[in-house]
Amino acid sequence: MSKIKVLIVDDHTLVRDGIRALLALVADVKVVGEAANGREALQQVEKLSPDIVLMDLAMPIMNGLEATRRIRKKFPATKVLVLTQYEDKEYIIPTIEAGARGFVSKMAAFSELATAIQAVYHGGSFLSPLAAAALVEECQLKADECDKDPYHCLTDREREMLKLIAEGYTAREIADMLSLSVRTVESHKSSLMRKLNIRSKTDLIKFAIRKGVITV
C-alpha cells in the first residue's frame, strides 16, 4: 500500500520532531522531509514531490501564506494543509484564498490532524471548527455586502472584465490579452452582467463610470 508522503514545515525543531513522531503512528503516512521556512519548503517540494505539506504560517525568510501561494502555482499536485496556532479570521480566510486545502489548529487533537491529512490527500478539504465558523461568517458578510452593492459580488476576474469591456475592448481582444478563449470571456461577461442586473453594454459602461472603474 502506497503511503501519503508528508513534508513538515515549521520553524521550531521541537514542533517538527513532535509531529514526525506522531505521524509515525499513522500506518498510511510517511514523513519524507522537513523545512524551517517557506523558502526551504519550496525547495523540498521540488526535490521530494510530497503529497501533503503541513504548513505553519509565522516563519522567517518566507511565511507560510506566501509559500502556499507559490506551491499552488508551481506544484499543483502537492496539497497544502495549514497547521498553526493562529485561528483568527484574518489568518484563516487568506490561507484558504491562497490555496490551502485545509486548516488545523495546533491545539487540535492528533486524531483531527490525521483525519485532515487523509481527507486532503483523497481530494477533499478539512477545516477545524473555528476555521469553518470563520468561513461561514465571511460568506454571510459578503452576502450582506452583495445585497447593499452588487459590485462586491464580482470576482477579481469579473472586475477585470468589467474594466476592459467598459474601455471598449472586444471579446476577441480581451481573450488575446488575457490568454483566454472568446467563449470564456463571454461567460465572464454574462456572469457579471447577471450579478449587476445589467442588460446592455451602455448600462455596463455607465455603471463602470459611477464606480470609478473607468474615467471619462
LODRENTOR-110704 format. One record per residue (C-alpha): residue number from 1; residue in three letters; x, z, y negated. Coordinates in pm, 1 decimal. Example, Ala and Ser with C-alpha at 12.3 -4.5 7.8 and 13.67 -1.06 7.14 Angstrom:
! LODRENTOR-110704
<r><seq>1</seq><type>ALA</type><X>1230.0</X><Z>780.0</Z><Y>450.0</Y></r>
<r><seq>2</seq><type>SER</type><X>1367.0</X><Z>714.0</Z><Y>106.0</Y></r>
! end
This chain:
! LODRENTOR-110704
<r><seq>1</seq><type>MET</type><X>0.0</X><Z>0.0</Z><Y>0.0</Y></r>
<r><seq>2</seq><type>SER</type><X>142.1</X><Z>-103.4</Z><Y>-337.9</Y></r>
<r><seq>3</seq><type>LYS</type><X>176.5</X><Z>179.5</Z><Y>-586.5</Y></r>
<r><seq>4</seq><type>ILE</type><X>84.3</X><Z>192.0</Z><Y>-954.2</Y></r>
<r><seq>5</seq><type>LYS</type><X>408.2</X><Z>159.0</Z><Y>-1149.6</Y></r>
<r><seq>6</seq><type>VAL</type><X>413.4</X><Z>402.2</Z><Y>-1443.4</Y></r>
<r><seq>7</seq><type>LEU</type><X>650.2</X><Z>429.9</Z><Y>-1739.1</Y></r>
<r><seq>8</seq><type>ILE</type><X>653.4</X><Z>768.4</Z><Y>-1917.6</Y></r>
<r><seq>9</seq><type>VAL</type><X>716.9</X><Z>755.3</Z><Y>-2293.3</Y></r>
<r><seq>10</seq><type>ASP</type><X>766.7</X><Z>1087.1</Z><Y>-2472.9</Y></r>
<r><seq>11</seq><type>ASP</type><X>1040.6</X><Z>1220.0</Z><Y>-2699.1</Y></r>
<r><seq>12</seq><type>HIS</type><X>1053.9</X><Z>1556.0</Z><Y>-2517.9</Y></r>
<r><seq>13</seq><type>THR</type><X>1260.7</X><Z>1564.1</Z><Y>-2198.5</Y></r>
<r><seq>14</seq><type>LEU</type><X>1074.7</X><Z>1864.9</Z><Y>-2059.2</Y></r>
<r><seq>15</seq><type>VAL</type><X>741.0</X><Z>1687.8</Z><Y>-2103.7</Y></r>
<r><seq>16</seq><type>ARG</type><X>868.5</X><Z>1377.0</Z><Y>-1928.1</Y></r>
<r><seq>17</seq><type>ASP</type><X>1009.5</X><Z>1587.3</Z><Y>-1644.0</Y></r>
<r><seq>18</seq><type>GLY</type><X>680.0</X><Z>1773.2</Z><Y>-1606.0</Y></r>
<r><seq>19</seq><type>ILE</type><X>471.4</X><Z>1456.6</Z><Y>-1598.5</Y></r>
<r><seq>20</seq><type>ARG</type><X>708.3</X><Z>1294.2</Z><Y>-1349.7</Y></r>
<r><seq>21</seq><type>ALA</type><X>685.9</X><Z>1597.8</Z><Y>-1119.5</Y></r>
<r><seq>22</seq><type>LEU</type><X>307.1</X><Z>1599.4</Z><Y>-1133.0</Y></r>
<r><seq>23</seq><type>LEU</type><X>273.9</X><Z>1225.7</Z><Y>-1074.4</Y></r>
<r><seq>24</seq><type>ALA</type><X>494.9</X><Z>1257.5</Z><Y>-769.1</Y></r>
<r><seq>25</seq><type>LEU</type><X>197.7</X><Z>1435.6</Z><Y>-610.8</Y></r>
<r><seq>26</seq><type>VAL</type><X>-26.4</X><Z>1129.0</Z><Y>-651.3</Y></r>
<r><seq>27</seq><type>ALA</type><X>2.5</X><Z>907.4</Z><Y>-346.5</Y></r>
<r><seq>28</seq><type>ASP</type><X>-64.6</X><Z>572.5</Z><Y>-515.3</Y></r>
<r><seq>29</seq><type>VAL</type><X>150.2</X><Z>629.9</Z><Y>-827.6</Y></r>
<r><seq>30</seq><type>LYS</type><X>522.9</X><Z>568.8</Z><Y>-872.5</Y></r>
<r><seq>31</seq><type>VAL</type><X>715.0</X><Z>655.7</Z><Y>-1191.0</Y></r>
<r><seq>32</seq><type>VAL</type><X>956.1</X><Z>367.5</Z><Y>-1246.5</Y></r>
<r><seq>33</seq><type>GLY</type><X>1115.8</X><Z>481.0</Z><Y>-1571.3</Y></r>
<r><seq>34</seq><type>GLU</type><X>1116.0</X><Z>687.2</Z><Y>-1889.1</Y></r>
<r><seq>35</seq><type>ALA</type><X>1164.7</X><Z>629.7</Z><Y>-2261.1</Y></r>
<r><seq>36</seq><type>ALA</type><X>1210.1</X><Z>867.1</Z><Y>-2554.1</Y></r>
<r><seq>37</seq><type>ASN</type><X>1065.2</X><Z>646.4</Z><Y>-2828.9</Y></r>
<r><seq>38</seq><type>GLY</type><X>872.8</X><Z>326.9</Z><Y>-2887.8</Y></r>
<r><seq>39</seq><type>ARG</type><X>1178.7</X><Z>105.9</Z><Y>-2912.1</Y></r>
<r><seq>40</seq><type>GLU</type><X>1306.8</X><Z>225.8</Z><Y>-2577.3</Y></r>
<r><seq>41</seq><type>ALA</type><X>958.7</X><Z>178.6</Z><Y>-2435.5</Y></r>
<r><seq>42</seq><type>LEU</type><X>959.3</X><Z>-190.1</Z><Y>-2525.9</Y></r>
<r><seq>43</seq><type>GLN</type><X>1299.3</X><Z>-234.1</Z><Y>-2365.1</Y></r>
<r><seq>44</seq><type>GLN</type><X>1186.5</X><Z>-57.7</Z><Y>-2048.4</Y></r>
<r><seq>45</seq><type>VAL</type><X>861.4</X><Z>-253.5</Z><Y>-2026.2</Y></r>
<r><seq>46</seq><type>GLU</type><X>1056.9</X><Z>-578.0</Z><Y>-2044.0</Y></r>
<r><seq>47</seq><type>LYS</type><X>1302.0</X><Z>-454.8</Z><Y>-1781.3</Y></r>
<r><seq>48</seq><type>LEU</type><X>1065.7</X><Z>-278.6</Z><Y>-1538.8</Y></r>
<r><seq>49</seq><type>SER</type><X>725.6</X><Z>-450.5</Z><Y>-1584.0</Y></r>
<r><seq>50</seq><type>PRO</type><X>525.6</X><Z>-129.0</Z><Y>-1530.2</Y></r>
<r><seq>51</seq><type>ASP</type><X>152.2</X><Z>-143.6</Z><Y>-1466.6</Y></r>
<r><seq>52</seq><type>ILE</type><X>80.8</X><Z>154.2</Z><Y>-1692.2</Y></r>
<r><seq>53</seq><type>VAL</type><X>265.2</X><Z>303.7</Z><Y>-1989.4</Y></r>
<r><seq>54</seq><type>LEU</type><X>189.2</X><Z>669.3</Z><Y>-2062.5</Y></r>
<r><seq>55</seq><type>MET</type><X>243.2</X><Z>666.5</Z><Y>-2437.3</Y></r>
<r><seq>56</seq><type>ASP</type><X>299.5</X><Z>959.7</Z><Y>-2670.4</Y></r>
<r><seq>57</seq><type>LEU</type><X>218.8</X><Z>894.0</Z><Y>-3037.1</Y></r>
<r><seq>58</seq><type>ALA</type><X>451.2</X><Z>1103.0</Z><Y>-3256.0</Y></r>
<r><seq>59</seq><type>MET</type><X>803.8</X><Z>985.5</Z><Y>-3174.5</Y></r>
<r><seq>60</seq><type>PRO</type><X>1116.1</X><Z>896.4</Z><Y>-3374.3</Y></r>
<r><seq>61</seq><type>ILE</type><X>1252.5</X><Z>544.5</Z><Y>-3437.5</Y></r>
<r><seq>62</seq><type>MET</type><X>923.4</X><Z>376.0</Z><Y>-3339.7</Y></r>
<r><seq>63</seq><type>ASN</type><X>598.8</X><Z>565.8</Z><Y>-3293.7</Y></r>
<r><seq>64</seq><type>GLY</type><X>354.5</X><Z>515.3</Z><Y>-3010.7</Y></r>
<r><seq>65</seq><type>LEU</type><X>98.5</X><Z>330.5</Z><Y>-3221.7</Y></r>
<r><seq>66</seq><type>GLU</type><X>339.8</X><Z>53.1</Z><Y>-3318.0</Y></r>
<r><seq>67</seq><type>ALA</type><X>480.0</X><Z>36.9</Z><Y>-2966.2</Y></r>
<r><seq>68</seq><type>THR</type><X>126.7</X><Z>-1.4</Z><Y>-2828.3</Y></r>
<r><seq>69</seq><type>ARG</type><X>57.8</X><Z>-293.1</Z><Y>-3062.5</Y></r>
<r><seq>70</seq><type>ARG</type><X>377.0</X><Z>-469.6</Z><Y>-2957.3</Y></r>
<r><seq>71</seq><type>ILE</type><X>324.1</X><Z>-411.6</Z><Y>-2586.4</Y></r>
<r><seq>72</seq><type>ARG</type><X>-27.3</X><Z>-550.8</Z><Y>-2607.8</Y></r>
<r><seq>73</seq><type>LYS</type><X>100.9</X><Z>-862.8</Z><Y>-2783.0</Y></r>
<r><seq>74</seq><type>LYS</type><X>420.5</X><Z>-924.4</Z><Y>-2586.5</Y></r>
<r><seq>75</seq><type>PHE</type><X>336.7</X><Z>-779.2</Z><Y>-2244.1</Y></r>
<r><seq>76</seq><type>PRO</type><X>-41.9</X><Z>-812.7</Z><Y>-2198.3</Y></r>
<r><seq>77</seq><type>ALA</type><X>-20.6</X><Z>-743.3</Z><Y>-1824.3</Y></r>
<r><seq>78</seq><type>THR</type><X>101.5</X><Z>-389.3</Z><Y>-1896.7</Y></r>
<r><seq>79</seq><type>LYS</type><X>-170.9</X><Z>-142.3</Z><Y>-1993.6</Y></r>
<r><seq>80</seq><type>VAL</type><X>-115.2</X><Z>147.4</Z><Y>-2233.7</Y></r>
<r><seq>81</seq><type>LEU</type><X>-267.0</X><Z>488.5</Z><Y>-2173.9</Y></r>
<r><seq>82</seq><type>VAL</type><X>-211.7</X><Z>726.7</Z><Y>-2464.2</Y></r>
<r><seq>83</seq><type>LEU</type><X>-119.8</X><Z>1082.4</Z><Y>-2367.9</Y></r>
<r><seq>84</seq><type>THR</type><X>-92.4</X><Z>1300.3</Z><Y>-2676.2</Y></r>
<r><seq>85</seq><type>GLN</type><X>-160.7</X><Z>1638.3</Z><Y>-2831.7</Y></r>
<r><seq>86</seq><type>TYR</type><X>-342.5</X><Z>1473.9</Z><Y>-3124.7</Y></r>
<r><seq>87</seq><type>GLU</type><X>-718.6</X><Z>1442.5</Z><Y>-3079.0</Y></r>
<r><seq>88</seq><type>ASP</type><X>-834.4</X><Z>1378.9</Z><Y>-3435.1</Y></r>
<r><seq>89</seq><type>LYS</type><X>-1035.2</X><Z>1066.1</Z><Y>-3511.9</Y></r>
<r><seq>90</seq><type>GLU</type><X>-760.3</X><Z>930.0</Z><Y>-3735.6</Y></r>
<r><seq>91</seq><type>TYR</type><X>-537.5</X><Z>906.2</Z><Y>-3426.3</Y></r>
<r><seq>92</seq><type>ILE</type><X>-792.1</X><Z>805.5</Z><Y>-3164.7</Y></r>
<r><seq>93</seq><type>ILE</type><X>-952.7</X><Z>506.2</Z><Y>-3337.0</Y></r>
<r><seq>94</seq><type>PRO</type><X>-625.3</X><Z>335.3</Z><Y>-3444.9</Y></r>
<r><seq>95</seq><type>THR</type><X>-474.7</X><Z>363.9</Z><Y>-3096.2</Y></r>
<r><seq>96</seq><type>ILE</type><X>-780.0</X><Z>201.4</Z><Y>-2940.7</Y></r>
<r><seq>97</seq><type>GLU</type><X>-771.2</X><Z>-72.1</Z><Y>-3204.8</Y></r>
<r><seq>98</seq><type>ALA</type><X>-400.7</X><Z>-120.4</Z><Y>-3132.9</Y></r>
<r><seq>99</seq><type>GLY</type><X>-479.3</X><Z>-199.9</Z><Y>-2771.1</Y></r>
<r><seq>100</seq><type>ALA</type><X>-464.5</X><Z>125.3</Z><Y>-2575.3</Y></r>
<r><seq>101</seq><type>ARG</type><X>-692.0</X><Z>119.1</Z><Y>-2270.7</Y></r>
<r><seq>102</seq><type>GLY</type><X>-726.0</X><Z>493.9</Z><Y>-2254.6</Y></r>
<r><seq>103</seq><type>PHE</type><X>-675.9</X><Z>819.7</Z><Y>-2441.0</Y></r>
<r><seq>104</seq><type>VAL</type><X>-597.6</X><Z>1152.1</Z><Y>-2270.5</Y></r>
<r><seq>105</seq><type>SER</type><X>-516.7</X><Z>1486.4</Z><Y>-2427.9</Y></r>
<r><seq>106</seq><type>LYS</type><X>-209.7</X><Z>1679.4</Z><Y>-2316.7</Y></r>
<r><seq>107</seq><type>MET</type><X>-444.7</X><Z>1974.8</Z><Y>-2290.9</Y></r>
<r><seq>108</seq><type>ALA</type><X>-645.2</X><Z>1799.9</Z><Y>-2017.5</Y></r>
<r><seq>109</seq><type>ALA</type><X>-630.8</X><Z>1893.4</Z><Y>-1651.3</Y></r>
<r><seq>110</seq><type>PHE</type><X>-385.3</X><Z>1690.9</Z><Y>-1445.7</Y></r>
<r><seq>111</seq><type>SER</type><X>-669.4</X><Z>1550.0</Z><Y>-1237.2</Y></r>
<r><seq>112</seq><type>GLU</type><X>-802.7</X><Z>1386.3</Z><Y>-1554.6</Y></r>
<r><seq>113</seq><type>LEU</type><X>-471.3</X><Z>1211.8</Z><Y>-1614.9</Y></r>
<r><seq>114</seq><type>ALA</type><X>-455.4</X><Z>1084.9</Z><Y>-1256.2</Y></r>
<r><seq>115</seq><type>THR</type><X>-812.4</X><Z>955.6</Z><Y>-1284.0</Y></r>
<r><seq>116</seq><type>ALA</type><X>-728.9</X><Z>784.6</Z><Y>-1614.3</Y></r>
<r><seq>117</seq><type>ILE</type><X>-425.5</X><Z>607.4</Z><Y>-1466.5</Y></r>
<r><seq>118</seq><type>GLN</type><X>-626.4</X><Z>475.7</Z><Y>-1174.1</Y></r>
<r><seq>119</seq><type>ALA</type><X>-918.0</X><Z>367.1</Z><Y>-1394.5</Y></r>
<r><seq>120</seq><type>VAL</type><X>-697.1</X><Z>174.2</Z><Y>-1634.8</Y></r>
<r><seq>121</seq><type>TYR</type><X>-495.9</X><Z>18.7</Z><Y>-1352.3</Y></r>
<r><seq>122</seq><type>HIS</type><X>-812.4</X><Z>-116.9</Z><Y>-1191.9</Y></r>
<r><seq>123</seq><type>GLY</type><X>-920.9</X><Z>-286.0</Z><Y>-1514.5</Y></r>
<r><seq>124</seq><type>GLY</type><X>-1130.1</X><Z>-11.2</Z><Y>-1666.7</Y></r>
<r><seq>125</seq><type>SER</type><X>-1071.2</X><Z>229.4</Z><Y>-1950.9</Y></r>
<r><seq>126</seq><type>PHE</type><X>-1069.6</X><Z>605.4</Z><Y>-1990.3</Y></r>
<r><seq>127</seq><type>LEU</type><X>-1145.2</X><Z>831.5</Z><Y>-2286.7</Y></r>
<r><seq>128</seq><type>SER</type><X>-1122.9</X><Z>1208.0</Z><Y>-2294.7</Y></r>
<r><seq>129</seq><type>PRO</type><X>-1448.9</X><Z>1375.6</Z><Y>-2403.6</Y></r>
<r><seq>130</seq><type>LEU</type><X>-1319.2</X><Z>1428.4</Z><Y>-2757.8</Y></r>
<r><seq>131</seq><type>ALA</type><X>-1198.1</X><Z>1068.9</Z><Y>-2781.9</Y></r>
<r><seq>132</seq><type>ALA</type><X>-1532.3</X><Z>938.8</Z><Y>-2659.0</Y></r>
<r><seq>133</seq><type>ALA</type><X>-1715.7</X><Z>1154.4</Z><Y>-2913.8</Y></r>
<r><seq>134</seq><type>ALA</type><X>-1490.7</X><Z>1025.7</Z><Y>-3193.7</Y></r>
<r><seq>135</seq><type>LEU</type><X>-1556.7</X><Z>666.5</Z><Y>-3090.8</Y></r>
<r><seq>136</seq><type>VAL</type><X>-1932.8</X><Z>723.8</Z><Y>-3087.0</Y></r>
<r><seq>137</seq><type>GLU</type><X>-1914.4</X><Z>882.6</Z><Y>-3431.3</Y></r>
<r><seq>138</seq><type>GLU</type><X>-1712.1</X><Z>590.1</Z><Y>-3564.8</Y></r>
<r><seq>139</seq><type>CYS</type><X>-1962.8</X><Z>338.2</Z><Y>-3427.0</Y></r>
<r><seq>140</seq><type>GLN</type><X>-2251.0</X><Z>529.4</Z><Y>-3583.4</Y></r>
<r><seq>141</seq><type>LEU</type><X>-2074.3</X><Z>544.0</Z><Y>-3920.1</Y></r>
<r><seq>142</seq><type>LYS</type><X>-2008.1</X><Z>171.5</Z><Y>-3902.5</Y></r>
<r><seq>143</seq><type>ALA</type><X>-2372.3</X><Z>107.7</Z><Y>-3818.6</Y></r>
<r><seq>144</seq><type>ASP</type><X>-2475.1</X><Z>310.9</Z><Y>-4124.2</Y></r>
<r><seq>145</seq><type>GLU</type><X>-2233.0</X><Z>109.6</Z><Y>-4339.6</Y></r>
<r><seq>146</seq><type>CYS</type><X>-2375.5</X><Z>-213.8</Z><Y>-4199.5</Y></r>
<r><seq>147</seq><type>ASP</type><X>-2724.5</X><Z>-103.5</Z><Y>-4299.9</Y></r>
<r><seq>148</seq><type>LYS</type><X>-2603.8</X><Z>-45.7</Z><Y>-4655.5</Y></r>
<r><seq>149</seq><type>ASP</type><X>-2381.9</X><Z>-355.1</Z><Y>-4681.4</Y></r>
<r><seq>150</seq><type>PRO</type><X>-2370.3</X><Z>-622.7</Z><Y>-4407.1</Y></r>
<r><seq>151</seq><type>TYR</type><X>-2020.1</X><Z>-724.4</Z><Y>-4521.7</Y></r>
<r><seq>152</seq><type>HIS</type><X>-1893.2</X><Z>-417.0</Z><Y>-4336.8</Y></r>
<r><seq>153</seq><type>CYS</type><X>-2027.3</X><Z>-565.0</Z><Y>-4012.8</Y></r>
<r><seq>154</seq><type>LEU</type><X>-1793.3</X><Z>-862.2</Z><Y>-4026.0</Y></r>
<r><seq>155</seq><type>THR</type><X>-1482.8</X><Z>-867.9</Z><Y>-3810.3</Y></r>
<r><seq>156</seq><type>ASP</type><X>-1143.4</X><Z>-942.2</Z><Y>-3966.7</Y></r>
<r><seq>157</seq><type>ARG</type><X>-1164.7</X><Z>-1297.3</Z><Y>-3830.0</Y></r>
<r><seq>158</seq><type>GLU</type><X>-1512.7</X><Z>-1346.4</Z><Y>-3974.2</Y></r>
<r><seq>159</seq><type>ARG</type><X>-1395.5</X><Z>-1225.2</Z><Y>-4315.6</Y></r>
<r><seq>160</seq><type>GLU</type><X>-1109.8</X><Z>-1472.3</Z><Y>-4294.4</Y></r>
<r><seq>161</seq><type>MET</type><X>-1358.8</X><Z>-1746.9</Z><Y>-4209.2</Y></r>
<r><seq>162</seq><type>LEU</type><X>-1582.5</X><Z>-1645.1</Z><Y>-4498.3</Y></r>
<r><seq>163</seq><type>LYS</type><X>-1295.7</X><Z>-1684.0</Z><Y>-4745.3</Y></r>
<r><seq>164</seq><type>LEU</type><X>-1183.2</X><Z>-2021.7</Z><Y>-4611.4</Y></r>
<r><seq>165</seq><type>ILE</type><X>-1535.4</X><Z>-2165.3</Z><Y>-4590.7</Y></r>
<r><seq>166</seq><type>ALA</type><X>-1612.9</X><Z>-2045.2</Z><Y>-4942.5</Y></r>
<r><seq>167</seq><type>GLU</type><X>-1290.5</X><Z>-2206.8</Z><Y>-5063.6</Y></r>
<r><seq>168</seq><type>GLY</type><X>-1422.7</X><Z>-2538.7</Z><Y>-4937.9</Y></r>
<r><seq>169</seq><type>TYR</type><X>-1225.2</X><Z>-2597.8</Z><Y>-4619.4</Y></r>
<r><seq>170</seq><type>THR</type><X>-1395.6</X><Z>-2790.8</Z><Y>-4340.3</Y></r>
<r><seq>171</seq><type>ALA</type><X>-1428.4</X><Z>-2661.2</Z><Y>-3984.4</Y></r>
<r><seq>172</seq><type>ARG</type><X>-1156.8</X><Z>-2903.1</Z><Y>-3871.9</Y></r>
<r><seq>173</seq><type>GLU</type><X>-918.8</X><Z>-2790.0</Z><Y>-4145.4</Y></r>
<r><seq>174</seq><type>ILE</type><X>-979.6</X><Z>-2424.0</Z><Y>-4064.7</Y></r>
<r><seq>175</seq><type>ALA</type><X>-928.1</X><Z>-2492.9</Z><Y>-3694.2</Y></r>
<r><seq>176</seq><type>ASP</type><X>-593.3</X><Z>-2658.9</Z><Y>-3766.7</Y></r>
<r><seq>177</seq><type>MET</type><X>-480.7</X><Z>-2376.0</Z><Y>-3996.9</Y></r>
<r><seq>178</seq><type>LEU</type><X>-567.6</X><Z>-2100.0</Z><Y>-3750.9</Y></r>
<r><seq>179</seq><type>SER</type><X>-481.8</X><Z>-2285.8</Z><Y>-3427.8</Y></r>
<r><seq>180</seq><type>LEU</type><X>-841.5</X><Z>-2261.6</Z><Y>-3307.5</Y></r>
<r><seq>181</seq><type>SER</type><X>-1089.1</X><Z>-2512.6</Z><Y>-3172.4</Y></r>
<r><seq>182</seq><type>VAL</type><X>-1358.2</X><Z>-2650.8</Z><Y>-3401.0</Y></r>
<r><seq>183</seq><type>ARG</type><X>-1613.9</X><Z>-2501.8</Z><Y>-3163.7</Y></r>
<r><seq>184</seq><type>THR</type><X>-1462.7</X><Z>-2153.6</Z><Y>-3209.2</Y></r>
<r><seq>185</seq><type>VAL</type><X>-1465.8</X><Z>-2192.8</Z><Y>-3586.1</Y></r>
<r><seq>186</seq><type>GLU</type><X>-1831.5</X><Z>-2295.7</Z><Y>-3579.1</Y></r>
<r><seq>187</seq><type>SER</type><X>-1910.3</X><Z>-1997.8</Z><Y>-3356.8</Y></r>
<r><seq>188</seq><type>HIS</type><X>-1746.5</X><Z>-1755.6</Z><Y>-3604.5</Y></r>
<r><seq>189</seq><type>LYS</type><X>-1930.7</X><Z>-1925.0</Z><Y>-3891.0</Y></r>
<r><seq>190</seq><type>SER</type><X>-2265.5</X><Z>-1888.3</Z><Y>-3715.8</Y></r>
<r><seq>191</seq><type>SER</type><X>-2193.6</X><Z>-1524.3</Z><Y>-3636.8</Y></r>
<r><seq>192</seq><type>LEU</type><X>-2100.1</X><Z>-1426.4</Z><Y>-3991.7</Y></r>
<r><seq>193</seq><type>MET</type><X>-2399.4</X><Z>-1609.9</Z><Y>-4139.5</Y></r>
<r><seq>194</seq><type>ARG</type><X>-2629.8</X><Z>-1434.9</Z><Y>-3895.4</Y></r>
<r><seq>195</seq><type>LYS</type><X>-2483.5</X><Z>-1094.4</Z><Y>-3980.5</Y></r>
<r><seq>196</seq><type>LEU</type><X>-2515.8</X><Z>-1162.8</Z><Y>-4353.6</Y></r>
<r><seq>197</seq><type>ASN</type><X>-2863.6</X><Z>-1314.4</Z><Y>-4311.8</Y></r>
<r><seq>198</seq><type>ILE</type><X>-2745.6</X><Z>-1624.8</Z><Y>-4498.7</Y></r>
<r><seq>199</seq><type>ARG</type><X>-2871.7</X><Z>-1972.4</Z><Y>-4408.6</Y></r>
<r><seq>200</seq><type>SER</type><X>-2683.6</X><Z>-2212.8</Z><Y>-4633.5</Y></r>
<r><seq>201</seq><type>LYS</type><X>-2324.0</X><Z>-2277.9</Z><Y>-4735.5</Y></r>
<r><seq>202</seq><type>THR</type><X>-2424.6</X><Z>-2247.1</Z><Y>-5101.3</Y></r>
<r><seq>203</seq><type>ASP</type><X>-2557.1</X><Z>-1895.3</Z><Y>-5046.7</Y></r>
<r><seq>204</seq><type>LEU</type><X>-2243.3</X><Z>-1814.4</Z><Y>-4847.8</Y></r>
<r><seq>205</seq><type>ILE</type><X>-2026.0</X><Z>-1915.8</Z><Y>-5144.0</Y></r>
<r><seq>206</seq><type>LYS</type><X>-2240.4</X><Z>-1711.4</Z><Y>-5382.8</Y></r>
<r><seq>207</seq><type>PHE</type><X>-2204.2</X><Z>-1408.0</Z><Y>-5154.5</Y></r>
<r><seq>208</seq><type>ALA</type><X>-1825.7</X><Z>-1453.4</Z><Y>-5138.7</Y></r>
<r><seq>209</seq><type>ILE</type><X>-1806.7</X><Z>-1462.8</Z><Y>-5516.8</Y></r>
<r><seq>210</seq><type>ARG</type><X>-2020.1</X><Z>-1147.2</Z><Y>-5552.5</Y></r>
<r><seq>211</seq><type>LYS</type><X>-1798.7</X><Z>-960.0</Z><Y>-5305.0</Y></r>
<r><seq>212</seq><type>GLY</type><X>-1480.1</X><Z>-1075.4</Z><Y>-5478.5</Y></r>
<r><seq>213</seq><type>VAL</type><X>-1365.3</X><Z>-1264.7</Z><Y>-5168.2</Y></r>
<r><seq>214</seq><type>ILE</type><X>-1301.9</X><Z>-1567.5</Z><Y>-5391.2</Y></r>
<r><seq>215</seq><type>THR</type><X>-1285.6</X><Z>-1607.8</Z><Y>-5767.8</Y></r>
<r><seq>216</seq><type>VAL</type><X>-1408.9</X><Z>-1890.3</Z><Y>-5987.4</Y></r>
! end
